[in-house]
């Protein structure tokens, strides 16, 4: 699992280095990459549901709502959608990091670390789509200050289910509708 996200990051660096050193990252529009991250999130959820020991303390985690009102979503410009997705990813990283600190099982820690790494990779891929012109889209703890609807979950499987749903929903919508990807697919 970790090897794929590391490979994505290495490929992004090579693409960047191959171009002009001041040029931005080239867009990564292949939805198969997102599908891989979704599969890993689902696999992590299954692993956590089967956990019997060292699974962490039950805490409350605030995560993004995964439901999408398509009429409202389509009224939001690409920049607003990107901000919402980046904020949601930031909330997921915060929740996964907090959950990681309660887990004592080494394989489960590794699973959570992989999910955190995957979300950071997705954030970098979103940057390559150039959706937020003139603003930094880097994943940061401060991005959670942007208004976003949240929900509270209290178990690790619920947290990972939300991660999977968020990737399949809003992240996929953002990727598939990104103007730079639409131009490449014509």
VORO-942708 format. One line per field, with one value per atom (N, C-alpha, C, CB): residue in one letter; atom name; x, y, z; residue number from 1. Coordinates in steps of 0.1 Angstrom, whole numbers. Atoms other than C-alpha are relative to their C-alpha. Glycine has a CB too. Layout:
N
domi <- [A  ...];
tordren <- [CA  ...];
px <- [X  ...];
py <- [Y  ...];
pz <- [Z  ...];
vofi <- [NUM  ...];
end
This chain:
186
domi <- [X  X  X  X  X  X  X  X  X  X  X  X  X  X  X  X  X  X  X  X  X  X  X  X  X  X  X  X  X  X  X  X  X  X  X  X  X  X  X  X  X  X  X  X  X  X  X  X  X  X  X  X  X  X  X  X  X  X  X  X  X  X  X  X  X  X  X  X  X  X  X  X  X  X  X  X  X  X  X  X  X  X  X  X  X  X  X  X  X  X  X  X  X  X  X  X  X  X  X  X  X  X  X  X  X  X  X  X  X  X  X  X  X  X  X  X  X  X  X  X  X  X  X  X  X  X  X  X  X  X  X  X  X  X  X  X  X  X  X  X  X  X  X  X  X  X  X  X  X  X  X  X  X  X  X  X  X  X  X  X  X  X  X  X  X  X  X  X  X  X  X  X  X  X  X  X  X  X  X  X  X  X  X  X  X  X  X  X  X  X  X  X  X  X  X  X  X  X  X  X  X  X  X  X  X  X  X  X  X  X  X  X  X  X  X  X  X  X  X  X  X  X  X  X  X  X  X  X  X  X  X  X  X  X  X  X  X  X  X  X  X  X  X  X  X  X  X  X  X  X  X  X  X  X  X  X  X  X  X  X  X  X  X  X  X  X  X  X  X  X  X  X  X  X  X  X  X  X  X  X  X  X  X  X  X  X  X  X  X  X  X  X  X  X  X  X  X  X  X  X  X  X  X  X  X  X  X  X  X  X  X  X  X  X  X  X  X  X  X  X  X  X  X  X  X  X  X  X  X  X  X  X  X  X  X  X  X  X  X  X  X  X  X  X  X  X  X  X  X  X  X  X  X  X  X  X  X  X  X  X  X  X  X  X  X  X  X  X  X  X  X  X  X  X  X  X  X  X  X  X  X  X  X  X  X  X  X  X  X  X  X  X  X  X  X  X  X  X  X  X  X  X  X  X  X  X  X  X  X  X  X  X  X  X  X  X  X  X  X  X  X  X  X  X  X  X  X  X  X  X  X  X  X  X  X  X  X  X  X  X  X  X  X  X  X  X  X  X  X  X  X  X  X  X  X  X  X  X  X  X  X  X  X  X  X  X  X  X  X  X  X  X  X  X  X  X  X  X  X  X  X  X  X  X  X  X  X  X  X  X  X  X  X  X  X  X  X  X  X  X  X  X  X  X  X  X  X  X  X  X  X  X  X  X  X  X  X  X  X  X  X  X  X  X  X  X  X  X  X  X  X  X  X  X  X  X  X  X  X  X  X  X  X  X  X  X  X  X  X  X  X  X  X  X  X  X  X  X  X  X  X  X  X  X  X  X  X  X  X  X  X  X  X  X  X  X  X  X  X  X  X  X  X  X  X  X  X  X  X  X  X  X  X  X  X  X  X  X  X  X  X  X  X  X  X  X  X  X  X  X  X  X  X  X  X  X  X  X  X  X  X  X  X  X  X  X  X  X  X  X  X  X  X  X  X  X  X  X  X  X  X  X  X  X  X  X  X  X  X  X  X  X  X  X  X  X  X  X  X  X  X  X  X  X  X  X  X  X  X  X  X  X  X  X  X  X  X  X  X  X  X  X  X  X  X  X  X  X  X  X  X  X  X  X  X  X  X  X  X  X  X  X  X  X  X  X  X  X  X  X  X  X  X  X  X  X  X  X  X  X  X  X  X  X  X  X  X  X  X  X  X  X  X  X  X  X  X  X  X  X  X  X  X  X];
tordren <- [N  CA  C  CB  N  CA  C  CB  N  CA  C  CB  N  CA  C  CB  N  CA  C  CB  N  CA  C  CB  N  CA  C  CB  N  CA  C  CB  N  CA  C  CB  N  CA  C  CB  N  CA  C  CB  N  CA  C  CB  N  CA  C  CB  N  CA  C  CB  N  CA  C  CB  N  CA  C  CB  N  CA  C  CB  N  CA  C  CB  N  CA  C  CB  N  CA  C  CB  N  CA  C  CB  N  CA  C  CB  N  CA  C  CB  N  CA  C  CB  N  CA  C  CB  N  CA  C  CB  N  CA  C  CB  N  CA  C  CB  N  CA  C  CB  N  CA  C  CB  N  CA  C  CB  N  CA  C  CB  N  CA  C  CB  N  CA  C  CB  N  CA  C  CB  N  CA  C  CB  N  CA  C  CB  N  CA  C  CB  N  CA  C  CB  N  CA  C  CB  N  CA  C  CB  N  CA  C  CB  N  CA  C  CB  N  CA  C  CB  N  CA  C  CB  N  CA  C  CB  N  CA  C  CB  N  CA  C  CB  N  CA  C  CB  N  CA  C  CB  N  CA  C  CB  N  CA  C  CB  N  CA  C  CB  N  CA  C  CB  N  CA  C  CB  N  CA  C  CB  N  CA  C  CB  N  CA  C  CB  N  CA  C  CB  N  CA  C  CB  N  CA  C  CB  N  CA  C  CB  N  CA  C  CB  N  CA  C  CB  N  CA  C  CB  N  CA  C  CB  N  CA  C  CB  N  CA  C  CB  N  CA  C  CB  N  CA  C  CB  N  CA  C  CB  N  CA  C  CB  N  CA  C  CB  N  CA  C  CB  N  CA  C  CB  N  CA  C  CB  N  CA  C  CB  N  CA  C  CB  N  CA  C  CB  N  CA  C  CB  N  CA  C  CB  N  CA  C  CB  N  CA  C  CB  N  CA  C  CB  N  CA  C  CB  N  CA  C  CB  N  CA  C  CB  N  CA  C  CB  N  CA  C  CB  N  CA  C  CB  N  CA  C  CB  N  CA  C  CB  N  CA  C  CB  N  CA  C  CB  N  CA  C  CB  N  CA  C  CB  N  CA  C  CB  N  CA  C  CB  N  CA  C  CB  N  CA  C  CB  N  CA  C  CB  N  CA  C  CB  N  CA  C  CB  N  CA  C  CB  N  CA  C  CB  N  CA  C  CB  N  CA  C  CB  N  CA  C  CB  N  CA  C  CB  N  CA  C  CB  N  CA  C  CB  N  CA  C  CB  N  CA  C  CB  N  CA  C  CB  N  CA  C  CB  N  CA  C  CB  N  CA  C  CB  N  CA  C  CB  N  CA  C  CB  N  CA  C  CB  N  CA  C  CB  N  CA  C  CB  N  CA  C  CB  N  CA  C  CB  N  CA  C  CB  N  CA  C  CB  N  CA  C  CB  N  CA  C  CB  N  CA  C  CB  N  CA  C  CB  N  CA  C  CB  N  CA  C  CB  N  CA  C  CB  N  CA  C  CB  N  CA  C  CB  N  CA  C  CB  N  CA  C  CB  N  CA  C  CB  N  CA  C  CB  N  CA  C  CB  N  CA  C  CB  N  CA  C  CB  N  CA  C  CB  N  CA  C  CB  N  CA  C  CB  N  CA  C  CB  N  CA  C  CB  N  CA  C  CB  N  CA  C  CB  N  CA  C  CB  N  CA  C  CB  N  CA  C  CB  N  CA  C  CB  N  CA  C  CB  N  CA  C  CB  N  CA  C  CB  N  CA  C  CB  N  CA  C  CB  N  CA  C  CB  N  CA  C  CB  N  CA  C  CB  N  CA  C  CB  N  CA  C  CB  N  CA  C  CB  N  CA  C  CB  N  CA  C  CB  N  CA  C  CB  N  CA  C  CB  N  CA  C  CB  N  CA  C  CB  N  CA  C  CB  N  CA  C  CB  N  CA  C  CB  N  CA  C  CB  N  CA  C  CB  N  CA  C  CB  N  CA  C  CB  N  CA  C  CB  N  CA  C  CB  N  CA  C  CB  N  CA  C  CB  N  CA  C  CB  N  CA  C  CB  N  CA  C  CB  N  CA  C  CB  N  CA  C  CB];
px <- [8  0  9  -9  -9  27  8  9  -9  48  -7  4  7  21  0  -14  0  18  14  -7  -13  55  4  10  -2  57  -6  -5  7  31  8  -14  -8  52  13  3  -12  84  -3  7  4  67  -3  -12  3  54  13  -9  -12  89  8  9  -7  104  -7  0  7  77  3  -16  -3  84  14  -2  -14  122  2  8  -2  119  -4  -9  4  101  9  -15  -7  112  0  -6  0  123  -11  13  10  98  -14  4  14  69  -7  1  8  41  -1  -15  2  33  -9  -5  9  18  -12  7  12  -18  0  -12  2  -25  -15  8  14  -59  -5  -4  4  -59  -8  13  8  -88  4  -14  -5  -71  8  8  -8  -48  -10  8  10  -78  -7  -11  6  -94  9  -3  -10  -62  -1  14  1  -65  -13  1  13  -102  1  -11  -1  -94  8  7  -8  -67  -8  13  9  -92  -10  -7  9  -117  7  -7  -7  -91  3  13  -3  -81  -12  5  12  -117  -3  -12  2  -120  10  2  -10  -88  -4  14  4  -101  -12  -2  12  -135  4  -10  -4  -116  9  6  -10  -94  -5  4  4  -95  8  1  -8  -67  9  8  -8  -47  -6  14  7  -73  -3  -13  2  -73  -12  -1  10  -95  -11  6  12  -130  1  -13  0  -128  -10  14  9  -149  10  -9  -8  -134  -10  7  8  -148  6  0  -3  -148  -9  1  9  -163  -12  7  12  -198  3  -13  -3  -197  -11  4  12  -232  2  -13  -1  -233  -14  10  12  -262  5  -7  -6  -254  -5  -4  4  -275  8  -15  -9  -255  14  -1  -14  -222  3  3  -2  -226  0  -10  1  -233  13  -12  -13  -199  10  4  -11  -170  11  6  -11  -140  9  9  -8  -120  -7  3  8  -147  -1  -14  0  -150  14  -4  -14  -112  3  10  -2  -112  -8  -5  8  -140  7  -14  -7  -121  13  3  -12  -88  -3  8  4  -105  -4  -11  4  -121  12  -10  -12  -88  8  9  -7  -72  -7  0  8  -100  3  -15  -3  -94  14  -1  -14  -56  0  10  1  -63  -6  -7  7  -87  8  -14  -8  -65  13  5  -12  -34  -4  6  4  -54  -3  -13  4  -67  13  -8  -13  -31  6  9  -6  -20  -7  -1  7  -45  2  -15  -2  -35  13  -1  -13  -9  5  -2  -4  -9  9  -12  -9  21  -6  13  6  2  -11  -6  11  -27  6  -9  -7  -3  5  12  -5  12  -12  7  12  -23  -4  -11  4  -32  11  -2  -11  2  -2  14  2  -5  -11  -2  12  -39  4  -12  -4  -24  9  8  -9  3  -8  11  8  -23  -8  -10  8  -43  10  -6  -10  -11  3  13  -2  -5  -11  2  12  -40  0  -13  -1  -35  10  5  -10  -4  -5  13  6  -23  -10  -7  9  -50  7  -9  -8  -24  4  13  -4  -13  -12  4  12  -49  -2  -12  0  -44  -14  6  13  -79  -1  -8  0  -71  11  3  -9  -54  3  -6  -5  -33  -1  -9  0  -38  7  -15  -6  -19  -10  11  9  -37  7  -6  -7  -12  -8  14  7  -27  6  -1  -5  -24  -11  4  9  -41  -9  7  8  -53  -11  9  10  -74  -13  4  13  -100  -8  3  7  -109  -10  9  10  -128  -13  5  13  -165  -3  -11  3  -173  -9  13  9  -201  8  -13  -7  -188  -10  11  7  -200  9  -7  -8  -188  -1  -4  0  -177  8  7  -6  -166  8  -10  -8  -148  9  -9  -9  -119  -7  12  7  -140  -9  -8  9  -165  9  -8  -9  -136  5  12  -5  -122  -11  7  11  -156  -3  -13  2  -160  11  0  -11  -125  -3  13  3  -135  -12  -4  12  -169  4  -11  -4  -153  9  9  -9  -127  -9  10  9  -155  -9  -8  10  -177  6  -8  -4  -164  13  0  -13  -128  -1  10  2  -139  -7  -8  7  -163  9  -12  -9  -136  10  8  -9  -111  -6  6  5  -134  -5  -12  5  -147  11  -11  -11  -113  2  13  -1  -110  12  0  -12  -74  -1  12  2  -85  -10  -5  10  -115  7  -11  -7  -91  9  9  -9  -68  -8  8  8  -97  -7  -10  7  -110  8  -2];
py <- [-12  0  13  0  -12  25  2  -2  -1  17  7  -14  -7  29  15  -5  -14  63  6  3  -5  66  1  -9  0  58  12  -13  -12  85  13  1  -12  111  1  0  0  100  4  -14  -3  102  15  -8  -14  137  8  4  -7  148  -1  -5  1  134  8  -15  -9  151  14  -2  -14  183  3  3  -2  180  0  -10  1  171  13  -12  -13  203  12  3  -12  238  1  13  0  242  9  3  -9  271  -4  14  3  254  -8  -8  7  241  -15  5  14  204  -3  -7  3  188  -7  -9  6  178  -16  5  14  142  -3  -7  1  134  -15  6  14  96  -5  -9  4  84  -13  0  13  50  2  -8  -3  67  2  12  -2  78  -13  10  13  44  -9  -8  7  29  5  1  -5  52  -4  16  4  44  -15  1  14  6  -1  -8  1  11  5  9  -4  31  -11  13  11  3  -12  -5  11  -23  3  -3  -4  -3  -1  14  1  -1  -15  5  14  -39  -5  -9  3  -43  4  5  -6  -20  -7  15  7  -38  -13  -2  13  -71  1  -7  -2  -56  -5  15  5  -74  5  -15  -5  -58  11  -12  -11  -26  9  -5  -7  -10  15  -6  -15  24  2  8  -4  42  6  10  -6  52  15  -6  -15  90  5  6  -7  115  7  11  -5  125  9  -10  -8  154  -1  15  3  146  7  -16  -7  161  -9  3  7  152  -5  10  6  129  1  -15  -1  135  12  1  -10  156  4  -4  -5  178  5  11  -3  179  14  -11  -13  210  11  2  -10  229  -1  -2  3  213  7  -15  -6  224  15  -6  -15  260  6  4  -5  262  0  -10  -1  273  -10  14  10  250  3  -1  -4  270  -3  15  3  267  -15  6  14  230  -5  -7  4  226  3  7  -4  245  -10  14  9  223  -14  -2  13  191  1  -4  -1  203  1  13  -1  212  -13  11  14  178  -9  -5  8  161  4  2  -4  182  -6  15  6  171  -15  3  14  135  -3  -6  2  138  3  10  -3  154  -11  13  11  127  -13  -3  12  99  1  -3  -2  114  -2  14  2  116  -15  9  15  80  -8  -5  8  68  1  6  -1  81  -8  15  9  58  -14  3  14  26  -5  -1  6  3  -11  -5  11  -24  5  -8  -5  -19  -1  -8  1  -32  11  -14  -10  -8  14  -1  -13  21  2  1  -1  13  2  -14  -2  11  15  -9  -14  45  10  4  -8  60  0  -5  1  47  9  -14  -8  64  15  -3  -14  97  4  2  -2  94  1  -11  0  87  13  -12  -13  118  11  3  -10  139  -1  -1  2  124  6  -15  -5  133  15  -5  -15  169  5  4  -4  171  -1  -8  2  157  11  -14  -11  183  13  1  -12  210  0  1  1  197  4  -14  -3  204  15  -6  -15  242  5  5  -5  247  12  -11  -11  273  10  -3  -9  300  11  6  -11  324  -4  12  4  304  -13  -1  13  277  -10  2  11  244  -11  -7  10  227  -4  6  6  205  6  -15  -5  223  -1  15  0  223  12  -1  -12  259  -1  11  1  248  -4  -10  4  234  12  -9  -12  270  5  12  -2  272  -6  -4  6  266  -12  11  13  230  -7  -8  8  208  -12  -3  12  181  -9  4  10  150  -6  -11  6  132  -15  5  15  96  -4  -6  4  76  -13  -1  12  45  2  -12  0  39  -6  -9  5  18  11  -12  -11  48  10  6  -10  72  -5  2  5  50  -1  -13  1  45  14  -5  -13  83  4  10  -3  86  -6  -6  6  61  7  -15  -7  78  14  1  -14  113  -1  6  2  100  -4  -11  4  83  11  -13  -10  113  13  3  -14  149  0  8  0  141  -5  -9  5  121  10  -14  -10  148  11  6  -11  174  -4  4  5  153  -1  -14  3  143  13  -9  -13  179  11  5  -10  197  4  -6  -6  220  -6  15  4  209  -15  1  14  172  0  -8  -1  181  3  10  -4  197  -12  12  11  166  -11  -5  11  142  3  -3  -3  160  -5  15];
pz <- [0  0  0  12  -2  11  -13  12  12  -20  -11  -5  11  -44  2  -2  -3  -27  -1  14  1  -25  -15  7  14  -62  -7  -7  5  -70  3  6  -4  -51  -8  15  7  -68  -15  0  13  -102  -2  -5  0  -94  0  11  -1  -85  -14  11  12  -117  -11  -5  10  -138  2  1  -3  -121  -4  16  3  -125  -15  7  15  -162  -7  -5  6  -169  5  4  -4  -163  16  -6  -14  -126  6  5  -6  -121  -5  -3  5  -139  11  -13  -10  -118  -4  1  2  -114  -12  12  11  -145  6  -11  -6  -139  -1  -8  -1  -129  0  12  1  -142  -1  -13  1  -142  12  -2  -11  -120  6  -5  -6  -116  13  -10  -12  -91  12  -2  -10  -71  4  -4  -3  -74  9  -13  -8  -59  15  -5  -13  -29  7  0  -5  -25  4  -11  -4  -25  13  -12  -12  1  12  -1  -11  23  4  -4  -3  20  7  -13  -6  28  15  -8  -14  59  9  0  -8  70  4  -9  -3  67  11  -13  -10  87  14  -4  -12  114  6  -1  -5  116  6  -12  -6  123  11  -11  -11  150  13  1  -13  183  12  -1  -11  203  -5  6  3  204  -11  -5  11  182  3  -2  -3  200  9  -13  -9  223  -8  11  7  213  3  4  -1  207  -10  -2  10  188  -10  6  11  154  -8  -8  9  134  -14  4  14  97  -9  -3  9  66  -3  -14  5  55  -13  0  13  26  -10  2  9  12  -9  8  9  -19  -6  -12  6  -30  -14  9  13  -67  -5  -10  4  -73  6  3  -7  -47  -5  15  4  -57  -14  -1  13  -93  -1  -10  -1  -83  6  9  -6  -65  -11  12  10  -87  4  -2  -2  -91  12  -13  -12  -66  13  -2  -12  -40  3  -1  -2  -46  5  -14  -4  -43  14  -9  -14  -10  9  2  -8  3  1  -6  0  -7  8  -15  -8  7  15  -5  -15  40  5  2  -4  41  1  -11  -1  34  13  -12  -12  62  13  1  -11  86  2  -1  -1  77  5  -14  -5  83  15  -7  -15  117  8  3  -7  127  -1  -7  1  114  9  -15  -9  132  15  -3  -13  164  3  3  -2  160  1  -12  0  153  13  -11  -13  186  11  5  -10  204  -3  0  5  185  5  -15  -5  200  -9  14  9  173  -11  -5  10  150  -14  0  13  119  -3  -3  1  126  -1  12  1  131  -15  10  14  97  -10  -4  9  81  1  5  -1  95  -6  15  6  85  -15  4  14  50  -5  -4  3  49  1  9  -1  61  -12  13  11  34  -13  -1  12  7  -1  0  0  17  -4  14  4  15  -15  8  15  -20  -8  -3  7  -30  0  6  -1  -18  -10  14  10  -40  -14  1  13  -70  -2  -1  2  -64  -3  13  4  -65  -15  9  14  -99  -10  -3  8  -112  -1  6  0  -106  1  -14  -2  -93  8  7  -8  -68  -4  15  6  -88  10  -13  -9  -67  15  -2  -14  -35  2  5  -3  -18  3  11  -3  -18  9  -12  -9  5  11  5  -11  31  13  0  -13  64  10  -2  -11  98  -1  13  1  91  -10  -4  10  61  6  -11  -6  85  5  12  -4  93  -10  3  11  60  4  -14  -4  65  -8  -2  6  59  10  -4  -8  72  5  -7  -5  95  7  10  -7  112  11  -9  -10  143  -1  14  -1  143  12  -13  -13  173  -1  10  1  159  -12  -1  11  136  -13  4  12  112  -6  2  5  109  -6  12  5  104  -14  9  12  76  -11  1  10  60  -5  7  4  59  -10  12  9  43  -14  5  13  16  -7  3  6  10  -6  10  4  8  -13  11  12  -18  -12  2  11  -39  -4  5  2  -36  -5  12  3  -35  -7  12  6  -44  -15  8  14  -75  -8  0  7  -85  -4  8  3  -83  -11  13  10  -102  -14  4  13  -130  -7  2  6  -135  -1  8  1  -133  -14  6  14  -163  -7  0  7  -170  -4  10  4  -171  -12  12  11  -194  -13  3  12  -219  -5  3  4  -219  -5  12  5  -225  -13  11  13  -256  -12  -1];
vofi <- [1  1  1  1  2  2  2  2  3  3  3  3  4  4  4  4  5  5  5  5  6  6  6  6  7  7  7  7  8  8  8  8  9  9  9  9  10  10  10  10  11  11  11  11  12  12  12  12  13  13  13  13  14  14  14  14  15  15  15  15  16  16  16  16  17  17  17  17  18  18  18  18  19  19  19  19  20  20  20  20  21  21  21  21  22  22  22  22  23  23  23  23  24  24  24  24  25  25  25  25  26  26  26  26  27  27  27  27  28  28  28  28  29  29  29  29  30  30  30  30  31  31  31  31  32  32  32  32  33  33  33  33  34  34  34  34  35  35  35  35  36  36  36  36  37  37  37  37  38  38  38  38  39  39  39  39  40  40  40  40  41  41  41  41  42  42  42  42  43  43  43  43  44  44  44  44  45  45  45  45  46  46  46  46  47  47  47  47  48  48  48  48  49  49  49  49  50  50  50  50  51  51  51  51  52  52  52  52  53  53  53  53  54  54  54  54  55  55  55  55  56  56  56  56  57  57  57  57  58  58  58  58  59  59  59  59  60  60  60  60  61  61  61  61  62  62  62  62  63  63  63  63  64  64  64  64  65  65  65  65  66  66  66  66  67  67  67  67  68  68  68  68  69  69  69  69  70  70  70  70  71  71  71  71  72  72  72  72  73  73  73  73  74  74  74  74  75  75  75  75  76  76  76  76  77  77  77  77  78  78  78  78  79  79  79  79  80  80  80  80  81  81  81  81  82  82  82  82  83  83  83  83  84  84  84  84  85  85  85  85  86  86  86  86  87  87  87  87  88  88  88  88  89  89  89  89  90  90  90  90  91  91  91  91  92  92  92  92  93  93  93  93  94  94  94  94  95  95  95  95  96  96  96  96  97  97  97  97  98  98  98  98  99  99  99  99  100  100  100  100  101  101  101  101  102  102  102  102  103  103  103  103  104  104  104  104  105  105  105  105  106  106  106  106  107  107  107  107  108  108  108  108  109  109  109  109  110  110  110  110  111  111  111  111  112  112  112  112  113  113  113  113  114  114  114  114  115  115  115  115  116  116  116  116  117  117  117  117  118  118  118  118  119  119  119  119  120  120  120  120  121  121  121  121  122  122  122  122  123  123  123  123  124  124  124  124  125  125  125  125  126  126  126  126  127  127  127  127  128  128  128  128  129  129  129  129  130  130  130  130  131  131  131  131  132  132  132  132  133  133  133  133  134  134  134  134  135  135  135  135  136  136  136  136  137  137  137  137  138  138  138  138  139  139  139  139  140  140  140  140  141  141  141  141  142  142  142  142  143  143  143  143  144  144  144  144  145  145  145  145  146  146  146  146  147  147  147  147  148  148  148  148  149  149  149  149  150  150  150  150  151  151  151  151  152  152  152  152  153  153  153  153  154  154  154  154  155  155  155  155  156  156  156  156  157  157  157  157  158  158  158  158  159  159  159  159  160  160  160  160  161  161  161  161  162  162  162  162  163  163  163  163  164  164  164  164  165  165  165  165  166  166  166  166  167  167  167  167  168  168  168  168  169  169  169  169  170  170  170  170  171  171  171  171  172  172  172  172  173  173  173  173  174  174  174  174  175  175  175  175  176  176  176  176  177  177  177  177  178  178  178  178  179  179  179  179  180  180  180  180  181  181  181  181  182  182  182  182  183  183  183  183  184  184  184  184  185  185  185  185  186  186  186  186];
end
